[in-house]
Amino acid sequence: MTSRVGVVGTGPVGCVAAAMLAERNVEVTLFESMSAHERQLRASTFHPATLELLRRFDVVDDMIERGLVANRFAYRDRKLGQVASFGMGIVADATQFPFRLQCEQYKLCELLLERFANDSSVDVRYGTEVAGASDHGDHVTVALADGSELIFDAVIAADGAGSNVRKSLNLAFDGMTYEDRYVIASTPFELADHLPDLAYVNYISDSDEWLVLLRTVTLWRAMFPVGPEESDAEALSEEACQRRLQGVVARDEPYNIAHRTIYSVHQRVADTFRVGRVLLAGDAAHINNPLGGMGMNGGVHDAILLAAGLASVLSGDLPDERLDHYAAMRRQLAIDYVKRHTHQNAVSLSAPDPDARQRALDATVARAADPDEARAFVMQASMLNALHSMQEELTEVDCWPAGLERNVGATN
Ligand SMILES: Cc1cc2nc3c(=O)[nH]c(=O)nc-3n(C[C@H](O)[C@H](O)[C@H](O)COP(=O)(O)OP(=O)(O)OC[C@H]3O[C@@H](n4cnc5c(N)ncnc54)[C@H](O)[C@@H]3O)c2cc1C
């Protein structure tokens, strides 16, 4: 008999989980509280490891067409300019995609949602808010906000950081919130014409205000820290956004700011990613500092392993306990890999002590100059190490990317 799984949320994680389940002949109901898919400017970097995993859905070529290939990422100092550059070609032996793809996350969702529109095995229900889910051993009840209930063989909660499903299961979401929030101001102004050697991805340290500059097809996204003394409204004001952008490249005229957003930054992980047949994935399970762009990428990795594992357990091809292992493994990776590396990025950019910041910058320069160290660093930053650490599990559920060599210089 065909298994039926509910997936909550049409973000990148829910869409990938639904695609994985549909590939395994599971019937999917995909719930979305919004009335239609919204194009929000959020994560915009896909790492090589994620592209390797997405390859099976035939979406990567379209994503490349709709995005920008970043062949390197760079570290800069506001006053000195570029101080270190890491070419992604250094991992060309370990992936078909030796680049970061600068592509807004909504583009992946749109590609998959377009596909679901012609796939009778995925029923997308917009405007349907899930209030919670409860596990009953061999089935799961999903409670909708309108008071109705539905029954599934299992549920994947991909309903984002404020997950109703996680809350309904009374799972703690422990961790910390950074004192600084991040404001992002996006402009079509071509900063690369004014800042020599600007890469598509740049981490820029400074004694007064660090920043990150990321290119998308149409915009430069500039991300700055906002201290506790400044309110959200102040940081988002025209005056403050202009002041920050003018500090990057001073101009005689004001910037055209196409988009601005501010958000709090957390490092939090749910108690467990599994309660019986309810599985948590993506932001519903873990949130982290966006520096390094590992949150959405890690969520897509969760979606692949957990959805494929779930399909195998429901079809009887794998024992139920394997799901415990997958869920524990994804949780540990969220703690050990994503949290560690993104937090390191934050500390090295924003260390208030100038000596500490200089030491971090010196270490980055030395790393870029040493081919072995540079390669090890790019393997880690591109999440290829994280991918290799799941090699056995991905192989077991037939998700190891076709043709990808195993154990190519992978270390944690
Ligand atoms: C403003 C902002 C900017 C960000 N910028 C960056 C960035 O620059 N770089 C980076 O790496 N990461 C960034 N992130 C984080 C990144 O966007 C997330 O890691 C990523 O979206 C996680 O994907 P997800 O599918 O788990 O959750 P989401 O993308 O949050 O998707 C959850 C989906 O579930 C739906 N939903 C929620 N509750 C319910 C419910 N009860 N019932 C039904 N549907 C529901 C939501 O409408 C949404 O469509 C940003 C996040 C925010 C909020």
The ligand as an SDF file (V2000), in Angstrom:
LIG
                    3D

 53 58  0  0  0  0  0  0  0  0999 V2000
   14.8420   37.5880    7.0120 C   0  0  0  0  0  0  0  0  0  0  0  0
   15.7250   36.3840    6.8590 C   0  0  0  0  0  0  0  0  0  0  0  0
   16.8730   36.4820    6.1110 C   0  0  0  0  0  0  0  0  0  0  0  0
   17.7270   35.3810    5.9850 C   0  0  0  0  0  0  0  0  0  0  0  0
   18.8500   35.5240    5.2800 N   0  0  0  0  0  0  0  0  0  0  0  0
   19.7140   34.4960    5.2110 C   0  0  0  0  0  0  0  0  0  0  0  0
   20.9270   34.6520    4.5480 C   0  0  0  0  0  0  0  0  0  0  0  0
   21.2510   35.7240    4.0350 O   0  0  0  0  0  0  0  0  0  0  0  0
   21.7530   33.5670    4.4840 N   0  0  0  0  0  0  0  0  0  0  0  0
   21.4280   32.3670    5.0660 C   0  0  0  0  0  0  0  0  0  0  0  0
   22.1930   31.4010    4.9940 O   0  0  0  0  0  0  0  0  0  0  0  0
   20.2580   32.2010    5.6850 N   0  0  0  0  0  0  0  0  0  0  0  0
   19.4040   33.2390    5.7920 C   0  0  0  0  0  0  0  0  0  0  0  0
   18.2390   33.0730    6.4490 N   0  0  0  0  0  0  0  0  0  0  0  0
   17.9090   31.7330    6.9550 C   0  0  0  0  0  0  0  0  0  0  0  0
   17.3230   30.8550    5.8260 C   0  0  0  0  0  0  0  0  0  0  0  0
   16.4090   31.6070    5.0930 O   0  0  0  0  0  0  0  0  0  0  0  0
   16.6860   29.6030    6.4570 C   0  0  0  0  0  0  0  0  0  0  0  0
   17.7440   28.8040    7.0170 O   0  0  0  0  0  0  0  0  0  0  0  0
   15.8900   28.7680    5.4520 C   0  0  0  0  0  0  0  0  0  0  0  0
   14.8080   29.5030    4.9300 O   0  0  0  0  0  0  0  0  0  0  0  0
   15.3480   27.5030    6.1440 C   0  0  0  0  0  0  0  0  0  0  0  0
   14.4470   26.8510    5.2970 O   0  0  0  0  0  0  0  0  0  0  0  0
   13.1810   26.0730    5.8950 P   0  0  0  0  0  0  0  0  0  0  0  0
   12.5180   25.4880    4.7020 O   0  0  0  0  0  0  0  0  0  0  0  0
   13.6140   25.2050    7.0130 O   0  0  0  0  0  0  0  0  0  0  0  0
   12.2610   27.1720    6.5660 O   0  0  0  0  0  0  0  0  0  0  0  0
   11.5210   28.4110    5.9110 P   0  0  0  0  0  0  0  0  0  0  0  0
   12.2360   28.8820    4.6990 O   0  0  0  0  0  0  0  0  0  0  0  0
   11.3020   29.3840    7.0210 O   0  0  0  0  0  0  0  0  0  0  0  0
   10.1510   27.8230    5.4100 O   0  0  0  0  0  0  0  0  0  0  0  0
    9.1160   27.4750    6.2890 C   0  0  0  0  0  0  0  0  0  0  0  0
    7.8110   27.4800    5.5030 C   0  0  0  0  0  0  0  0  0  0  0  0
    6.7950   26.9530    6.3370 O   0  0  0  0  0  0  0  0  0  0  0  0
    5.6610   27.7930    6.2840 C   0  0  0  0  0  0  0  0  0  0  0  0
    4.9720   27.6420    7.5810 N   0  0  0  0  0  0  0  0  0  0  0  0
    5.4150   28.1220    8.7630 C   0  0  0  0  0  0  0  0  0  0  0  0
    4.5740   27.7370    9.7420 N   0  0  0  0  0  0  0  0  0  0  0  0
    3.6080   27.0090    9.1410 C   0  0  0  0  0  0  0  0  0  0  0  0
    2.4700   26.3200    9.6320 C   0  0  0  0  0  0  0  0  0  0  0  0
    2.1590   26.3350   10.9340 N   0  0  0  0  0  0  0  0  0  0  0  0
    1.6710   25.6550    8.7670 N   0  0  0  0  0  0  0  0  0  0  0  0
    1.9920   25.6360    7.4350 C   0  0  0  0  0  0  0  0  0  0  0  0
    3.0530   26.2720    6.9160 N   0  0  0  0  0  0  0  0  0  0  0  0
    3.8530   26.9430    7.7660 C   0  0  0  0  0  0  0  0  0  0  0  0
    6.2300   29.1830    6.0580 C   0  0  0  0  0  0  0  0  0  0  0  0
    5.2730   30.0600    5.4970 O   0  0  0  0  0  0  0  0  0  0  0  0
    7.3580   28.8790    5.0960 C   0  0  0  0  0  0  0  0  0  0  0  0
    6.9300   28.8520    3.7570 O   0  0  0  0  0  0  0  0  0  0  0  0
   17.3840   34.1410    6.5980 C   0  0  0  0  0  0  0  0  0  0  0  0
   16.2130   34.0460    7.3210 C   0  0  0  0  0  0  0  0  0  0  0  0
   15.3930   35.1430    7.4770 C   0  0  0  0  0  0  0  0  0  0  0  0
   14.1300   35.0100    8.3040 C   0  0  0  0  0  0  0  0  0  0  0  0
  1  2  1  0
  2  3  1  0
  2 52  2  0
  3  4  2  0
  4  5  1  0
  4 50  1  0
  5  6  2  0
  6  7  1  0
  6 13  1  0
  7  8  2  0
  7  9  1  0
  9 10  1  0
 10 11  2  0
 10 12  1  0
 12 13  2  0
 13 14  1  0
 14 15  1  0
 14 50  1  0
 15 16  1  0
 16 17  1  0
 16 18  1  0
 18 19  1  0
 18 20  1  0
 20 21  1  0
 20 22  1  0
 22 23  1  0
 23 24  1  0
 24 25  2  0
 24 26  1  0
 24 27  1  0
 27 28  1  0
 28 29  2  0
 28 30  1  0
 28 31  1  0
 31 32  1  0
 32 33  1  0
 33 34  1  0
 33 48  1  0
 34 35  1  0
 35 36  1  0
 35 46  1  0
 36 37  1  0
 36 45  1  0
 37 38  2  0
 38 39  1  0
 39 40  1  0
 39 45  2  0
 40 41  1  0
 40 42  2  0
 42 43  1  0
 43 44  2  0
 44 45  1  0
 46 47  1  0
 46 48  1  0
 48 49  1  0
 50 51  2  0
 51 52  1  0
 52 53  1  0
M  END
$$$$
